[in-house]
Structures are given as C-alpha cells and as structure tokens.
Amino acid sequence: MNRIILLSSLLVIFCSCNSWVQVTNAGESVRLASGNEITNCQRIGSAQAQTLSRLVVVERGGERLQDELIRLARNEAGDLGGNVIVPESVIEEGRQSFGVYRCLD
C-alpha cells in the first residue's frame, strides 16, 4: 500500500512539472506562426515532434502536451536553419507535424 501511495505521489509531482523539454539556442530564434503569416517565407522542411501523451495511466494535459511539441519543433527547426514553424496536423498520440520556414521578418 505504501508503494502505491509513493508511486502516486511521484507521478503527481512528475506530471505537475512545466516541461522537461528545454528550448535550445537554435530553437530560441524560432517562432510559432499560423499559415496566413508565412506569405514572405520559404519552406525549408518539416519537423515531426513527439512526446508522451500519457504517463502510466494518467492522461497528460493538452496545453502542456502542445507546449512540449512546440518546443521540440522549434529546436528541430532551428537545427534546420528555419526561424518559423507552422502546425500542419493535429496532435495524435503525442505526435504533431510542423512546417519549417525561413522568413524575412
């Protein structure tokens, strides 16, 4: 019984953390945009972001999940030389696709 309480407590603490995904130096220069904001941009690739949608049996919150996917996509886009990402799919099982663009701001 004590193990269940300890595991539950650790799970709650773990789930309450903001995010374990940190934005890299390259990702810092990448912003999120919508499709109508990329008129003066060149598509240079795509980023496939994936994170855990649930921890054990606890479903993760949509906002926290979206934030982590954006951070991962920003990091990948920065590595590709992009400065803008645009979501191209909905979140499905902890995965989301983003277009990577180089825009003249």
SULDA-V946896 format. One record per pair of residues at least 24 apart in sequence whose C-alpha atoms are under 10 Angstrom apart, sorted by the first residue. I is the first residue (numbers start at 1). J is the second residue. Records with the same first field share a line. If there is no record, write none. Layout:
I = J / J
//
This chain:
11 = 55 / 56 / 57 / 58
12 = 58
14 = 55
15 = 54 / 55 / 58 / 59 / 60 / 61 / 64
16 = 60 / 61 / 64
17 = 64
18 = 64 / 65 / 67 / 68
19 = 64 / 65 / 67 / 68 / 71
20 = 68
21 = 51 / 67 / 68 / 69 / 70 / 71 / 72 / 75
22 = 68 / 71 / 72 / 75
23 = 68 / 70 / 71 / 72 / 73 / 74 / 75 / 76 / 78
24 = 71 / 72 / 74 / 75 / 76 / 78 / 79
25 = 75 / 78 / 79
26 = 74 / 75 / 76 / 77 / 78 / 79 / 80 / 81 / 82 / 83
27 = 70 / 71 / 72 / 73 / 74 / 75 / 76 / 77 / 78 / 79 / 80 / 81 / 82 / 83 / 84
28 = 71 / 74 / 75 / 78 / 83
29 = 74 / 75 / 77 / 78 / 81 / 82 / 83 / 84
30 = 70 / 71 / 73 / 74 / 75 / 76 / 77 / 78 / 81 / 82 / 83 / 84 / 85 / 100 / 101 / 102
31 = 70 / 71 / 73 / 74 / 77 / 78 / 82 / 83 / 84 / 85 / 86 / 101
32 = 70 / 71 / 73 / 74 / 83 / 84 / 85 / 86 / 87 / 98 / 100
33 = 84 / 85 / 86 / 87 / 99 / 101
34 = 84 / 85 / 86 / 87 / 88
35 = 85 / 86 / 87 / 88 / 99
36 = 86
37 = 84 / 86 / 103
38 = 84 / 85 / 86 / 101 / 102 / 103 / 104
39 = 103 / 104
40 = 101 / 102 / 103 / 104 / 105
41 = 82 / 83 / 84 / 100 / 101 / 102 / 103 / 104 / 105
42 = 82 / 84 / 100 / 101 / 102 / 103 / 104
43 = 82 / 84 / 85 / 99 / 100 / 101 / 102 / 103
44 = 77 / 80 / 81 / 82 / 99 / 100 / 101 / 102
45 = 77 / 80 / 81 / 82 / 85 / 98 / 99 / 100 / 101 / 102
46 = 73 / 76 / 77 / 80 / 82 / 85 / 86 / 87 / 88 / 97 / 98 / 99 / 100 / 101
47 = 72 / 73 / 74 / 75 / 76 / 77 / 80 / 85 / 86 / 87 / 88 / 96 / 97 / 98 / 99 / 100
48 = 72 / 73 / 76 / 77 / 88 / 89 / 95 / 96 / 97 / 98 / 99
49 = 73 / 74 / 75 / 76 / 91 / 94 / 95 / 96 / 97 / 98
50 = 91 / 92 / 93 / 94 / 95 / 96 / 97
51 = 93 / 94 / 95 / 96
52 = 93 / 94 / 95
53 = 91 / 92 / 93 / 94 / 95
54 = 93 / 94
60 = 94
62 = 91 / 94
65 = 91 / 94 / 95
66 = 90 / 91 / 94 / 95 / 96
68 = 94
69 = 94 / 95 / 96 / 97 / 98
70 = 96 / 97 / 98
73 = 97 / 98 / 99 / 100
74 = 98 / 100
76 = 100
77 = 101 / 102
78 = 102
//
